[in-house]
Amino acid sequence: MPTKGNYMRLRKASALLLALTVAITACGSDKKSSSSTAAPTAASTAESTAASTAESAATGDSTVTTGGTGGTGSVVVGTDLPLQGASKDASDDTNLAIDLLLEQTGGKAGGFDVTVKHYDNSTAAKGGWDDATCAQNANDHVANADEVAVMGTYNSGCAKIEVPVLNADATGPMLMVSHANTNPGLTKAWDPGEPDKYYPTGVRNYARIIATDDLQGKADAEFAAKELKVTKCVVLNDAQTYGVGVAEAFVEAAPDNGIEIVATEAWDAKQPNYTALFEGFKDKNPDCIFLGGINDNNGEQLIRDKVSVFGANDGAVKLIAPDGFTGYPSVQALAEAEGMYISFAGLPAAELVKAGGAAGKFVTDFKAKYGHDPASAYSIYGAAAMQFIMKAIAASDGTRKGVRDAAFSGVTVSADESVIGKEFGVDKNGDVTVRDMSIQLLTGGVETFLMPWPV
């Protein structure tokens, strides 16, 4: 089994690959293109963006506009989410939550009318976010002259590709606010060169309204030790930006909580099963398995095979996962996921309803309008990110630079209107000013709030 040294070498290699990806993307190249065709720059995509928008309107493509009209000025906010694959349900409901927010506010942000354009950063072939598509989207955001900000992305790796392009926009930097990115390196020192390498102008243009993985991984380790009383854990990661980061945070916090990390390894999302992987850990006698990654990367098969080798999750070997596994109906319906613990870097929708106020009303209104509960708590956090962007627009002159400057000037969403129940804004680094962490238990096919965890 790989040692921690192997694990750290993997992380450093991943960081180097990521740095190369961002550098190439910022220059407008598509590192995944089999034909080695350069990705379009912002200037070259202006004409194609207009054409594709017209085509979308004619064909009913998923890239649509919604919101208010009229008034003395109008602006566009893009949403940038994976609309295909395992994250589709969460992303669709995020867009619905934002549409509901615009409906309830009349699509107004101060003197501006706000419309939303939905971008898809996934591909059917990949079944999730795609780096070349994220690069293309970044150029398309910049090329759309009416667009002043972006709500997204869902995946940290995609954000690390897009942020430098938006940052270098000559009319900006262009603001991006994420509801779900938790990798620390986007806003604070983490991997080599982070976060400065994402901001070529030296000005921050990225913010998030969710807690980060250095806090989440630590919380998961503390919970595992103090509540589950585990002492020997296997830590797996999916070799992606988010998964490696949250896995490392768990590993680093483990010793201080009396947990021995008996093995660390990356799982290959393309494998048909992981029985041999888990069988290889048997002689380590773990009482805990931690899955650092996202369900999109064959997570359900991983859960099935954990149970086939180590037994039910409420048995001798506990299964713990971060928010990369929350909000997936397919995970909740999986019999083998019963008894699995899942952390979430915020508060789940059911807790917002219990708390009442504007947050509880918004979640209730969502169900009344769309006939179902939000597929993921991140859907509501998407509406919160949009609330913050609209506050920035209202405080701005309506230009990209003006919106970015306003976002980092101390604007806040008050508690009496916040769809997450608390007043919030962002600090000078782009991190949210209020932080929550929740531990959930998957039981009876439902993610049930177990307890809050201090961060």
N, C-alpha and C positions, 0 to 999 in steps of 0.2 A: 504493500500500500504506500502511496506517496507520503512523504514526510511534510512537515510544515515548510521546510526549505524548498521542496518541489512546488508547493503551493505558492510560495512567494515568488519563485521564478516564473510561474505561470502568470501571476498577477503583473509582474514587471513586463513580461512579454506582451500581455494584453494592453498594458498602458502604452508601450511603444507603438503597437499596432494602431491604437486609438489616436495617438498623436499624429501618426502618418496619415490616417484617415482624415482627420480634421484639416491638416495642412493641405492635402490634395483637394478636399472638398472646397475649402476657402478659395482655392485657385480655379474652381469651376470644373474639376475633373471627376469622372465617375469611376471609382476604383473597381467596381464590380462588373462593369460592362464587358461582356465577352468580346465585343468588337473594338474595345478601347476607344470608343467615341467620347469626346469631351462633353461633359454636362454643360447645358447652356448657362451663360452668365445672365445676370439680372437684365442687362441691356438687351441681350439677344432674345430674351423670352417675353419682352413686353408685347410684341405683336402676336406671338403664339398664345399668350395668356388671354388676350382679347378674343381671339378666334375660338379658343377652347371654351371660354365662358359662353359665347354665343351657341356653340355646338351643344354644350351641356343643357342650356335652356331649351333647345330644340329636341333633345333626345331624352330628357329626364334623368340625366346623370346624377350621381350622388353629390356632386359639387353644386350647391344651390345657395341662394341668398334668401334671408328672412329678416324681418324686423320692421321698424317704423320708417315712414317717409315724410317728406315735407319739412318745413322749418327753414332757417337761414343757412344751415350748413349740414352736410352729410359726410359720414366717414364709414369705412368698412373695417371690420375686425375678422381676421381669419381664425378658424379653428383647425388644428392640425393633429389628426388622430388616426389610429389604425382602424379602418372601417371594414376590414376583412380578417378572417381568422378567429382565433379564440377570444380576442379582445373586442370583437364586433359589438356584442351586446352592451358592454360598458361604454363603448364609444358612441354608439347610437343614442343611448340614454343621456350621455353627456350633452350631445347636441340638442336633444329634446329639452333637457333642463335649461340650457341657454336660450332656446326658443321661448320657453315659458317665462323666463326672466324678462326677456325683451317685450313679450306680450304684456306682462304685468307693469312694466315701466313705460309702456307706450313707445318703446324703442328710443327713448330720449336719454341723453347724457348731457346735462346742462342745456346749452343751446344747440346741440348737435343731434341729428338723427343718426342712429346706428343700425347698420345692417351687418349680417354675418355671412361669410362665405366659408363653406365646409370643404376642407382639403383632406384627402385620404393619403396617409403615408405608408400604406401597406400594399402588398401584392398578393394575389390569389395563390401564386406559385409558392411563395414563402409562407403564407398563412399568418402573417404578422408584419410588423414594421420592417422596412427595407431601406438600407443606407442610401442607395442610389435615388430612391423615391424621395427620401428626406432631403437630399441635396437638391433635387429638382424643385421640391416644394419651397425650399428656402429662396431659390432664385425667383420663383413665381410670386412669392409674397412681396419681394422687393420690386418686381416688375409691375405689380398691380398698383398704380399710382394712387388709387383711392384708399388703399389699405394702410392703416396707421398702427396696427398692433396685431399680435398673434396670441391666441389662447391655446396652449399646448406646450410641449408635446406630452404624450402619455408615457413614452419610454425615454429614459435618460440618454441612452445611446443615440437616439434620433436627435435629441436636443443638442448634444455635443457636436453634431454635424451642422445643425441649422444656426445655432447662436452666432458663430463667427461670421457667417454670411450676412445675417441681419445686422450685426454690429458694424460691419464695414460699409453698410449702405450710406451713400453720399448724402442722402436727405435725412438721415437718422442720427444716431443709431435707431433701429426699429425695435420697439418693445415686444418681448415675449414673456408671458406669465403662465407658468405651469401649475396644474392642479394635482399632478401625480409624480413628477420627477423627484426621486429621493436620493440619487447619487450625490454625495457631498461635493465632489470635484467641480461641479458647475458653479459653486459660489464660495468655496473655501479650499484651503490647501488640502490635497488628498494624494493623487498620483503626481509624478514629476511634471512640473510646468503648470499644474492646475492651481487656481482657475484662470490665471492671467492669459493663457494661450487661447482662450475662447473670446477674448476681448481685444482684438488688434488695435482698436482706437484708444484703449486705455480707459474707456468709459463703460460702466456696467449698463447693460440693456436687458438682462434676464432676471426674472424674479420667480419665486414659487410660494405657494400658500400652504405648504405641507412640510412636516418635519423630515429630517434627512436620515440616511441609513447609518451614519455613525451613531445616531441616537437610537434608531430602530434595532440594529444588531445588538447593541448593548442592552436594550430593554428585553429583547428575546432571551439573551443569556441570563439576565437577572431573573426573569420569570421562570426559566427552565430550572434554575438552581433553587430559588426560594419557594416556588409553588409546586413544582413537579418533583423536586428533590433528586434530579438526575446528577450524575457525576462523570459520565463518560460519553462523549458525543462524537458522532461522525458528521462532518460538515461537507456538503456537496454544493457545487455551484454550476451554473449553466454556461460559463465562460463568456458571458456578456457583461457589459459595463455595470449594470445594476446588480446582477447576481454575484459577481466577484466582489463588489464593494460591500454589499450587505453581509456576505459570508465572512469577509475579512473582519468586519466590525464584530461579528459574533465571536470569531476566533480570538480577537484581541481582548475582548471583555471576559472570556471564559475563565482564565486563571484566577482573576480577582474574585470570581464567584464560586471557586472550588470545583470547576469543571475541567476535566482533562480532555483535550481534543485528541482522539485516538487515530483519526484519519481525516485527511482532506483530499478531495478529488473533484474534477470537473466531470459532469455527465455529458454525453454526446446526444444531442437532441434527435439525431437521425437513427439511433439504434432501435430495433424493433422491441427489445425488452431489456431489463436491467437486473435480471435474476442473478447472473454471474457477478455483476458489480456488488450486489448486496451479499451474496454468498462469500465474497472475498473479505467482508468485514466481520464475519461471524467470530473469528478467533480473537477479535478485539473486545468482544463482550460489551458492546455499547448498550446504553439504556436510553439513547436519544439519537434521532436523526434530524439534522437541520438542512432544509432545502433552500439554498440561496439562489433564487432565480425566478423565472416567470413560468406560469402554467403553459403558455404558448409553446414552450420548448419541450414538448412531450411530457409535461408534468403529470398528466393522469396515468400514463403508463408507469412512471416512476413511483407514484403512490401505490398502484396495484402491486408492483413487484416488491415494494417495501413490506407490504402486508403479507405477501405470499412467503417471504423469507423470514421476517421477524415477528409476524403476528399482528393482531389488531392494535390500533393506535392507543387504545385505553389499557393495553397490556403492559408487558415488561419494557417494551421499547417505544418511547413516545415519538410522535412525529410533529415537528414544529416547522412552520414556514412563515416567511414575511408577506408583505402586502402584494407581492407578485402572484399570489394564489387567491387573493380575495376577489369577490364579485364575479366569479365564473359559475354560471348555472350548471355547467357540465361537471365541475368539481363537486358542487353541492349535491348533485344527483348520483355521484359515484359512491357505491356501497363501501368501498375500501377507504374512503376519505373520512368515514365516521370516526369521531374522536380525535380528529386532527386539530391542532392549535394554529391559528393564523393571526399574526399581528397586523395592525393597520395604523398608519401614521396620521391618524385623525380620529374622528368620532363617527360611528356607523349611523345610517339614516334612522334606525329605530331609536337610538339614543337622542337624536335631534328632535324626534317627535315627542318623546317623553319630556324633554326640556321645555317644549312649547315655544312661544314667542314666534319671531319671524322665521326661524329655522324650521320649527315644527310645522308651521303653516305651509311653508314652501314644499316640504316633503309630502304633506297631505294633499296639497294642490296638484303636485305632480301625479300622484296616484289617481286622483279624481279626473284629471284631464286625459291621462294616457292609459288608464285601466290596469296598471301594474306598479309595483314598487320599483324604485330604481335598481337596475341590475347590479350596480356597484355604488358604494359610498362615494367613490371618486366622481360619479356623475354629478352629485350635489356640489362637490368641491370644484367641479368645472364651472358651475354657475357662480360660485363664490369668486373664482378667478376672473370671470367676466364682470362681476360686480366691481372688482378692484380696477379692472381696465376702464370701465365706464366712469369711475370716479376720476381716474387720471385724464380721460378725455374731457370731462366736464371742467377740469381745472386747467386745461391747456388751450392753445390757440388752434388746435385741430391739425397741426402738422405732426409728422413722425417724431421729430426732435422734441417738439412741445409736449407730446404725450409721454415720451420717455422721461423727460425732465420732470414732469408733474408726478409720475409714478414714484420717483425717487426723492420727492420733496417732502414726504411725510403725510401724504393723503391716506386716509383710513376709511374703512367701511364700518359704520357704527353698529353696536350690538343690537339696536332696535330694528335694524334692517338686514343684518347679516344672515345669509342662508346657512351659515355654520354656527350660528348662535352666539358668537363672541365678536367683539370689536377686533379688527385686524388690519395690518398694513405690512410693509416690508422695511427692513433695515437697509443700511447703505450697501450691504453686500448682495441684497436681493432675497434674503431669507425672511420668512414670515415672522411676525412679532408675537404670535401666540402659537403654542405648540401643544398638541395632544397626541397621545399614543393609546391604543386600545388592544386588548387581547381578546380574541374571539375563539369560540369552540364550535366546531362543525358537528352538529348533533341533529338527528332526525331530518337530515337533508337540508338543514338551514344553518347559516353562520349566525351564531347566537353570541351577543355581547357577554363576555365573562367578567372583565374588570378593566378599569383604566390602569395605565401604568405611568408613573411619574417620569418625566424627562427634564 
